[in-house]
């Protein structure tokens, strides 16, 4: 009996596997290629995320050292490229502080970094018209663990940048004393001085603390600390006006004479003595009082009272408050005032000037005393009010008398100096 050749071919099972494989091979290869490309994207994203984390951390570390956004951006970009961001296929890193999205949006202590790379499509270009795939990563870092400092010396190399001498007693309630100097005695204790503070920190060393320093919130003073940022580094100094002769005359009245004065400028072009000696009872209306090239002496007979006041010193003007003067001055508290929280501001363009702040047991400086390039001798006694707020920032600081500094500054708007910051990746 003769078999039909086609029927025999149909019924034969030889080579069936090869046929099935030949038909399914393109599908298998296609899915394998697609899977490999997706895995490549995932690998790129992990690399990009690591670069974003490193960039955000580097940027926040710059802020923790008191540097601005330009330094933070430069550091973040450098770190991103060093840790995997491709200069060929990536967009320019986007660095923002404060962040514009997420849980830390608007937080000035945080740095947001967004990285985008555009990788060429391989197998997937069969299905898409775009030649590249966009891969992005985002990270946010923030400074944390900061401590408020009531006393901060900005000088980067001076010996005894913060010095305590004689038999002075200083109490810092709820805040620290800090120094940016790299000297071995950046904070120095001499004589029978007694200092009580939450903690003491210096970029350099701390000398003579044994027996003179009582710490209420840390086990030991910190030497070799990170530099502490100047919270007012970006504050613009105002332009002096022409002479306000009435203001100068009212400030110069004799002891026992009372005057209420309005904001204005006293300059060397005013008539009379080139300087101002305050001996009477002066009430300051709220506002700005600028002394341009005019030294200001406050005698022991004087009484100074005022709220919402900012005193500016420029043109080499020196401030000298004698012991016994009764001073009750407080800074502006309005959010609309560019000098909110600032009580005294010495022009950063002036240097090698020493200001002396004395007082009596009722003396109260409420706000920031800011002398970024000048030295301050502080020997007056601040009123021991636990609700007080006094922040002293100067190039160098010497304490020679009894003083009390409070840190209850939240309601006043003082930009408190901060110490002992750490940097955390938070998003």
C-alpha positions in Angstrom: 0.0 0.0 0.0 1.5 3.4 -1.1 1.6 6.2 1.6 0.7 9.8 0.7 4.0 11.8 1.1 2.3 14.9 2.5 0.5 12.8 5.1 3.7 11.2 6.1 5.3 14.6 6.5 2.3 15.8 8.5 2.4 12.9 10.8 6.2 13.0 11.3 7.4 14.4 14.7 11.0 14.8 13.8 12.4 18.4 14.0 9.3 19.8 15.7 11.4 21.4 18.5 13.6 23.2 16.0 10.5 24.6 14.3 9.0 25.8 17.6 12.3 27.4 18.6 12.7 29.1 15.3 9.2 30.6 15.5 9.6 31.7 19.2 13.3 32.8 19.1 12.6 36.4 18.0 10.1 36.8 20.9 12.6 35.4 23.4 15.5 37.5 22.2 13.2 40.6 22.1 12.1 40.2 25.7 15.6 39.4 26.8 16.8 42.6 25.1 14.0 44.6 26.6 14.8 43.2 30.1 18.4 44.0 29.8 17.7 47.5 28.7 15.3 48.0 31.7 17.9 46.7 34.0 20.4 49.2 32.5 18.0 52.0 33.3 17.6 50.7 36.8 21.4 50.6 37.2 21.7 54.1 35.8 19.0 55.3 38.3 20.8 53.8 41.3 24.0 55.5 40.2 22.2 58.8 39.6 20.5 58.5 43.0 23.9 58.0 44.7 25.2 61.1 42.9 22.2 63.1 44.0 22.6 62.0 47.6 26.3 63.0 47.6 25.5 66.3 45.9 22.8 67.3 48.4 25.0 66.3 51.3 27.9 68.4 50.0 25.6 71.4 49.4 24.1 71.2 52.9 27.6 70.9 54.4 28.5 74.2 52.8 25.5 75.8 54.4 26.4 74.3 57.8 29.8 76.2 57.5 28.0 79.5 56.9 28.6 79.7 53.1 26.0 80.8 50.6 24.0 79.2 47.9 26.7 79.8 45.2 29.2 77.8 47.3 26.6 75.1 48.0 25.7 74.9 44.3 29.4 74.6 43.3 30.1 71.9 45.9 26.9 69.9 45.0 27.7 70.0 41.2 31.3 68.9 41.8 30.1 66.0 44.1 27.5 64.9 41.5 30.0 64.6 38.7 32.6 62.9 40.9 30.1 60.2 42.0 28.7 59.1 38.7 26.8 61.9 36.9 27.8 61.9 33.2 28.9 65.3 31.8 28.0 64.0 28.3 24.4 62.7 28.8 23.2 64.6 31.8 21.6 68.0 32.2 23.2 70.6 34.4 22.4 69.7 38.1 19.6 71.7 39.6 20.5 72.8 43.1 18.0 74.8 45.2 18.0 76.1 48.8 15.4 76.2 50.1 13.8 73.2 48.3 10.7 74.0 46.1 8.9 70.7 46.8 8.6 67.9 49.3 8.3 67.9 53.0 11.2 70.4 53.4 9.9 73.0 50.9 10.8 76.5 52.0 13.3 75.2 54.7 16.4 77.4 54.5 18.5 74.8 56.2 17.8 72.2 53.4 19.4 71.7 49.9 17.5 70.0 47.1 19.3 68.5 44.2 17.7 67.1 41.0 19.8 65.2 38.4 18.6 64.2 35.0 20.4 62.0 32.5 19.2 61.2 28.9 20.3 57.7 27.9 20.1 56.6 24.2 17.4 54.0 23.6 18.5 50.6 22.4 15.9 47.9 21.8 13.0 50.1 22.9 13.6 52.6 20.1 11.5 50.1 18.0 8.5 51.1 20.0 9.2 54.8 20.7 9.9 57.8 18.5 12.1 59.6 21.0 15.8 58.7 20.7 16.6 58.9 24.4 15.0 57.9 27.8 15.0 60.4 30.6 16.2 59.1 34.0 16.0 61.4 37.1 16.9 61.3 40.7 16.2 63.8 43.6 17.7 64.2 47.0 17.3 66.6 49.9 19.9 67.1 52.7 19.4 69.3 55.8 21.5 70.6 58.6 20.3 69.3 62.0 21.2 69.0 65.6 22.1 72.7 65.7 22.5 74.5 69.1 21.9 78.2 69.6 25.0 80.3 70.4 24.6 83.6 72.3 28.2 84.5 71.9 30.2 84.0 68.6 33.6 85.3 67.7 34.1 85.4 63.9 37.9 85.9 63.7 39.4 82.9 62.0 42.9 83.0 63.5 43.1 85.3 66.6 44.4 84.1 69.9 41.7 84.6 72.6 39.1 85.3 70.1 36.7 84.9 73.0 38.4 85.8 76.2 37.3 85.8 79.8 39.4 87.7 82.3 39.6 88.9 85.9 36.8 87.8 88.2 34.0 88.0 85.7 30.9 85.8 85.9 29.0 85.0 82.7 25.8 83.0 82.6 24.4 81.9 79.2 20.9 80.5 79.7 19.9 78.0 77.0 22.8 78.7 74.6 26.5 78.3 73.8 29.7 80.3 73.5 31.6 79.7 70.2 34.7 80.8 68.3 35.7 80.4 64.6 39.4 80.9 65.4 41.8 78.1 64.7 44.2 79.2 67.5 44.9 76.8 70.3 43.3 79.3 72.7 40.4 80.3 70.5 38.3 80.4 73.7 40.5 81.4 76.7 39.8 81.5 80.4 42.0 83.5 82.8 41.9 84.6 86.5 38.9 83.7 88.6 36.4 83.9 85.8 33.3 81.7 86.1 31.3 80.8 83.0 28.1 78.8 82.9 26.8 77.7 79.5 25.2 74.8 77.8 28.3 74.1 75.8 31.5 75.7 74.4 32.8 75.1 70.9 35.8 76.3 68.9 37.3 75.5 65.5 40.7 75.6 67.3 41.3 74.9 71.0 39.9 75.9 74.4 42.4 76.9 77.0 42.2 77.3 80.8 38.6 75.9 81.1 39.4 73.7 84.1 37.7 75.2 87.2 36.3 78.2 85.2 33.8 76.5 82.9 30.5 74.9 83.9 28.6 73.0 81.1 24.9 72.3 81.6 24.2 70.3 78.4 27.3 68.6 77.1 30.0 66.5 78.8 33.0 68.5 77.6 33.8 71.5 75.4 34.3 70.9 71.7 37.6 71.6 70.2 38.2 71.2 66.4 34.6 72.0 65.6 33.2 72.9 62.2 33.2 76.7 61.5 30.0 78.4 62.7 28.0 80.3 60.2 27.4 84.1 60.6 23.6 84.4 60.6 23.8 88.0 59.4 26.5 87.7 56.7 24.1 88.7 54.0 22.6 91.7 55.8 23.0 95.0 53.9 24.2 98.1 55.7 22.1 101.2 55.2 23.2 104.3 53.4 23.6 107.2 55.9 21.5 110.3 55.5 22.5 113.9 55.9 23.0 115.4 59.3 20.0 115.5 61.6 21.1 118.4 63.9 18.0 118.1 66.1 18.8 114.5 66.9 22.4 115.3 67.8 21.4 118.3 70.0 18.8 116.2 71.8 21.3 113.3 72.4 23.8 115.8 73.9 21.7 117.2 76.7 23.1 117.5 80.3 22.6 114.9 83.1 19.0 114.7 84.4 17.5 116.3 81.3 14.9 114.1 79.4 14.5 114.0 75.7 12.5 111.8 73.3 14.3 111.4 70.0 13.2 110.3 66.5 15.2 108.2 64.0 17.9 110.0 62.0 21.6 110.3 61.1 24.3 112.0 63.0 27.4 112.7 60.9 30.7 114.7 61.2 28.9 117.4 59.2 26.7 118.3 62.1 27.5 121.5 64.0 29.2 121.4 67.4 31.5 118.7 68.8 32.5 116.1 66.3 31.3 113.3 68.6 28.3 112.6 70.8 28.3 112.3 74.6 25.0 111.1 76.1 24.5 112.1 79.7 20.7 112.6 80.0 17.6 110.5 79.9 16.9 109.6 76.3 13.8 107.8 75.0 14.3 106.4 71.5 11.3 106.2 69.2 11.3 103.1 67.0 13.5 103.2 63.9 17.0 103.5 62.6 19.7 105.7 64.3 22.9 106.0 62.2 26.2 107.4 63.5 28.6 108.1 60.6 32.1 108.9 61.7 30.9 110.0 65.0 32.0 108.3 68.3 29.2 107.8 70.8 29.9 107.8 74.5 27.2 106.9 77.0 28.1 108.3 80.5 27.2 106.7 83.8 24.5 109.3 84.3 22.6 108.4 81.2 19.4 106.4 80.8 18.6 104.9 77.4 15.1 103.5 76.8 13.6 102.4 73.5 11.8 99.6 71.7 12.0 98.7 68.0 15.4 100.5 67.8 18.4 99.7 65.6 21.7 101.6 66.1 24.1 101.7 63.2 27.8 102.6 63.4 29.8 103.4 60.3 32.7 105.6 59.0 34.9 104.4 61.9 32.3 105.3 64.6 33.1 103.9 68.0 30.5 103.1 70.8 31.6 103.3 74.4 28.9 102.7 77.1 30.3 103.5 80.6 29.6 101.5 83.7 26.5 102.7 85.6 24.5 103.7 82.5 21.0 102.3 82.6 20.2 100.8 79.2 16.8 99.3 78.3 16.9 98.9 74.5 15.2 96.3 72.3 15.4 95.6 68.6 12.5 95.7 66.0 10.3 92.6 66.0 8.3 93.2 62.8 8.7 90.7 60.0 8.5 93.6 57.6 11.6 95.3 59.1 14.8 94.3 57.2 16.7 94.7 60.5 14.3 92.6 62.5 16.0 91.4 65.7 19.1 93.6 65.2 19.8 96.1 68.0 23.3 97.3 67.1 25.0 96.9 63.7 28.6 98.0 63.1 29.5 98.5 59.4 31.4 95.4 58.1 33.6 97.9 56.1 35.1 99.1 59.4 37.8 97.1 61.2 40.3 97.5 63.9 37.8 99.3 66.1 37.1 98.3 69.7 33.6 99.0 71.2 33.0 98.9 74.9 29.6 97.9 76.3 29.2 98.4 80.1 26.0 98.8 82.1 24.5 98.1 85.5 22.5 95.3 87.0 19.3 96.5 85.2 20.9 96.8 81.8 19.0 95.0 79.1 20.1 94.5 75.4 17.3 92.7 73.7 18.3 91.6 70.2 21.5 91.0 68.2 24.6 93.0 68.9 26.4 92.6 65.6 30.0 93.8 65.1 31.3 91.5 62.3 34.7 93.1 61.8 35.1 95.0 65.1 36.1 93.9 68.6 33.9 94.2 71.7 34.8 94.5 75.3 31.7 93.5 77.3 31.8 94.3 80.9 28.3 95.4 81.7 25.7 93.2 83.5 22.6 92.2 81.6 19.4 91.9 83.6 19.0 88.3 84.7 15.7 87.7 82.9 15.1 84.1 81.7 12.8 85.4 79.0 15.6 87.7 77.7 17.3 87.5 74.3 20.8 88.7 73.7 23.1 87.6 70.9 26.6 89.0 70.7 28.6 88.5 67.4 31.9 90.2 66.9 35.3 89.7 65.4 36.8 89.3 68.8 35.1 89.4 72.2 36.5 90.0 75.7 34.4 89.7 78.9 35.7 91.6 81.9 32.5 91.9 84.1 29.4 90.1 85.2 26.9 89.3 82.5 23.8 87.3 81.7 22.7 86.2 78.2 19.3 84.7 77.5 18.3 82.8 74.4 14.5 83.3 74.3 14.6 84.8 70.8 11.8 83.1 68.9 9.3 85.9 69.3 11.9 88.6 68.5 13.1 87.4 65.1 16.8 87.2 66.0 18.7 85.1 63.5 20.5 83.0 66.2 24.0 81.7 65.5 24.2 77.9 65.5 26.8 75.4 66.5 27.5 71.6 66.4 25.5 71.0 63.2 25.3 67.7 61.4 24.1 67.0 57.9 21.5 64.4 57.2 20.0 63.1 53.9 16.2 63.5 54.6 14.6 62.8 51.2 
